[in-house]
Each structure stands twice: as C-alpha cells, then as structure tokens.
Amino acid sequence: MKVLSDDFSIHITNPSVTDTTMAPIGHSAVRIMVPVPNNESQIDWDQEREPFRNKILDTVKAKLHLEDLEDHIVEERVITPKEWEKDFHIHLGAIFGMMQSFRQIGMGNPVNKLHKQFKNLFVVGTSAHTGTSLPYIMESAKYAVNKIIKKDL
Ligand SMILES: Cc1cc2nc3c(=O)[nH]c(=O)nc-3n(C[C@H](O)[C@H](O)[C@H](O)COP(=O)(O)OP(=O)(O)OC[C@H]3O[C@@H](n4cnc5c(N)ncnc54)[C@H](O)[C@@H]3O)c2cc1C
C-alpha cells in the first residue's frame, strides 16, 4: 500500500561526531531519513511535507527525550520523493531503487529481461542485479565489467 504510515521507521545519522568538517564547530549535521512510498503513490508532497515533517520531529523528540530539539535547528532542508525525482532525476523518487520483493529480485528483476533483449546492454545501479544499496551497486558494476571483459567488445 503506497500510503504514508503513522508508524514509520526512522534512520538518524550525525556524521559530525566523527567528522568535524560536516558542520561549524559546536554544531551538528544531522540527517533524519524516513522511508516513504515512491511517486507512484500520487502523494501530494506540497500538502503533506509540513505535517509529515512535524510528525517525524514529534516522534524523534518523544523517543529521544529531546523536547527542545527544534530550538537548536539553524538550517533545515526537507527532501521528499518529489524533489528526488524532479531535481535529482531519480526514477519515481525512489532513492533505494526497486523494492526487494519476490517478483523483483533474482530472475524476476526486470533488468534481466533487458539483458535478454539487448545482448550488449549492461545495466548497473541500484535496481540492477545484484541489488539495492551501495555495496551491492559496486558489486553490480563489477558484474557488468566482468561480462564486458568476457565478451571482449
Ligand atoms: C539521503 C540518502 C541516503 C542514503 N543512504 C544510503 C546508505 O546509508 N547506504 C547505502 O548503501 N545507500 C544509501 N543511499 C542510497 C544510495 O545512495 C543509492 O542507492 C545510490 O546512489 C544509487 O546509485 P545509482 O548509481 O544506481 O543511481 P544514482 O546515484 O541515482 O545515479 C544516477 C545518475 O543518473 C542521472 N540520470 C538520471 N536520469 C538521467 C538521464 N535521463 N540522462 C542522464 N543522466 C541521468 C542522475 O542525475 C544521477 O546522477 C542513500 C540515498 C540517499 C538519497
């Protein structure tokens, strides 16, 4: 179901803890990431952006006991799937690529069909074989390079 959940998962990173160049001294660069449906959902992000942002911050404040969190925000940027698609050219705004569902992995991956259709086409990246996320994307590049070397084009 491509709807916004009230019980979302939250991924928080604060790289300035180990890399002081990420923010001015005495400040932090915090990223709060919440998985949401891709743009097939037809969610109106212009309407949902603010209330959903508030819901996320309320949850973070409550779970981490940081009631005054917002008082410490100096700069803030909210990026939704709408911007990922429009400004960064990411298909459907899905930054992690295709869902890892049974129909979309292994032989079900539509990229495999492309490979069958076009013998000299090599697709790499988050939705290609071997899978989503950076380590798998690197593997997918290795896999494509090996195929090209074998073909000796
Ligand atoms: C905020 C955020 C946090 C993330 N955190 C993690 C993490 O912690 N760990 C992890 O493993 N992954 C993470 N990811 C996911 C990871 O960054 C992506 O899965 C990965 O970058 C996808 O790589 P890619 O090469 O397939 O596609 P992309 O990096 O999206 O590259 C595709 C490129 O193609 C360009 N492009 C699109 N259409 C066209 C066109 N028609 N013509 C020419 N160029 C075009 C785009 O502009 C883009 O530069 C994160 C992503 C985001 C956005």
The ligand as a Gaussian input file, in Angstrom:
#p B3LYP/6-31G(d) Opt

LIG

0 1
 C       19.723000      10.646000       1.609000
 C       20.191000       9.310000       1.110000
 C       20.796000       8.462000       1.967000
 C       21.254000       7.211000       1.547000
 N       21.903000       6.415000       2.422000
 C       22.445000       5.275000       1.994000
 C       23.226000       4.483000       2.870000
 O       23.450000       4.837000       4.032000
 N       23.733000       3.311000       2.400000
 C       23.538000       2.912000       1.103000
 O       24.049000       1.862000       0.728000
 N       22.780000       3.641000       0.267000
 C       22.250000       4.817000       0.669000
 N       21.508000       5.580000      -0.189000
 C       21.154000       5.014000      -1.482000
 C       22.243000       5.191000      -2.492000
 O       22.779000       6.499000      -2.426000
 C       21.629000       4.963000      -3.865000
 O       21.006000       3.698000      -3.875000
 C       22.715000       5.020000      -4.926000
 O       23.294000       6.304000      -5.009000
 C       22.125000       4.663000      -6.290000
 O       23.184000       4.656000      -7.211000
 P       22.892000       4.610000      -8.745000
 O       24.236000       4.765000      -9.399000
 O       22.076000       3.422000      -9.088000
 O       21.969000       5.857000      -9.043000
 P       22.205000       7.400000      -8.767000
 O       23.268000       7.629000      -7.724000
 O       20.831000       7.945000      -8.537000
 O       22.800000       7.902000     -10.155000
 C       22.012000       8.008000     -11.296000
 C       22.513000       9.213000     -12.064000
 O       21.869000       9.227000     -13.345000
 C       21.475000      10.551000     -13.617000
 N       20.359000      10.490000     -14.562000
 C       19.077000      10.146000     -14.355000
 N       18.375000      10.190000     -15.484000
 C       19.234000      10.568000     -16.442000
 C       19.093000      10.784000     -17.846000
 N       17.941000      10.605000     -18.480000
 N       20.190000      11.179000     -18.522000
 C       21.383000      11.342000     -17.911000
 N       21.565000      11.141000     -16.575000
 C       20.502000      10.763000     -15.860000
 C       21.082000      11.135000     -12.270000
 O       21.128000      12.539000     -12.303000
 C       22.180000      10.522000     -11.372000
 O       23.340000      11.326000     -11.332000
 C       21.058000       6.828000       0.214000
 C       20.439000       7.696000      -0.679000
 C       20.023000       8.929000      -0.250000
 C       19.406000       9.876000      -1.236000

